[in-house]
Amino acid sequence: MSTAPDPFFQVALGRSGTTVAMKLFAAHPDVVAHMAYPLELRAYALALHPGDEGLMNGARHYRDLAPFTETDRSAIDAGRGPGAEAVRDLYRRMAANQGKGLPRYATEKYPPRLDLAAARAQAPGLKALFLVRDPRDVLSSARAFDEKRGYRGFVEREGDTDEAVVARYASLYARLLDLHRAAPDGAVVRYEDLIADPGREARRVFAWLGLDASDEVVEAAVAAATAKKPGRHLTAASVPETVGRWREALSPQLAELVSQRLAAPLAAFGYPA
């Protein structure tokens, strides 16, 4: 039996464009993903990190939303979750439902707090893409989204000082940078490039995955990914306005603090301090 589809993880912090990237890359005929909002089924990640409670809670959320078998659901109810082969079967069924046959990859959002090296040791075919965004815009976007939904659900918590928030982001970006350095064969996609020219980034990622990156495939993927408006995820008047929003959203003191504390990831991913 074929082992396809292999995992294709998009490693990123929240508010870094993961939903945009998921829609674009999963539009390829050889990539499958569970596309129900908020596109955060992490079944493959759970199979590779079975002791992670955050992933387990996510599986419980998707228990009746994804095409799990009764055996899978029993494993979720027991706090184990399905194993890697069961997850492959899950994505094969999902692909069949989407008319995709047998795709090469199943893509999921992957939090950088997890042990990517351990996951790759268990799944040699695993591909890791690092999706990054200017951390000052990530902070601005997270605050805007928290205000929109009425509670803090990202890095920041009620009562936090700016110093505490920036320290937490500095730790997360340091972790993301460490994971990237430990996976030199991984690809890097910047949010700013993704929204400026999704076709170019799609072509580059599809070629990196060893998939058809022809104009026809890329154009179809971009059309499918942009067919629906961003909706609940958007916190600015338009997508282009999400780039550089920190200049208006953050105080000069806070922007400078982020620039100082996150100087290494800013430089590594090509952002001016």
Secondary structure, 3 states (H helix, E strand, C coil): CCCCCEEEEEECCCCCCHHHHHHHHCCCCCEECCCCCCCCCCHHHHHHCCCCHHHHHHHHHHCCCCCCCHHHHHHHHCCCCCCHHHHHHHHHHHHHHCCCCCCCEEEEEECCCCCHHHHHHHCCCCEEEEEECCHHHHHHHHHHHHHHHCCCCCCCCCCCCHHHHHHHHHHHHHHHHHHHHHCCCCEEEEHHHHHHCHHHHHHHHHHHCCCCCCHHHHHHHHHHHCCCCCHHHCCCCCCHHHCCCHHHHCCHHHHHHHHHHCHHHHHHCCCCC
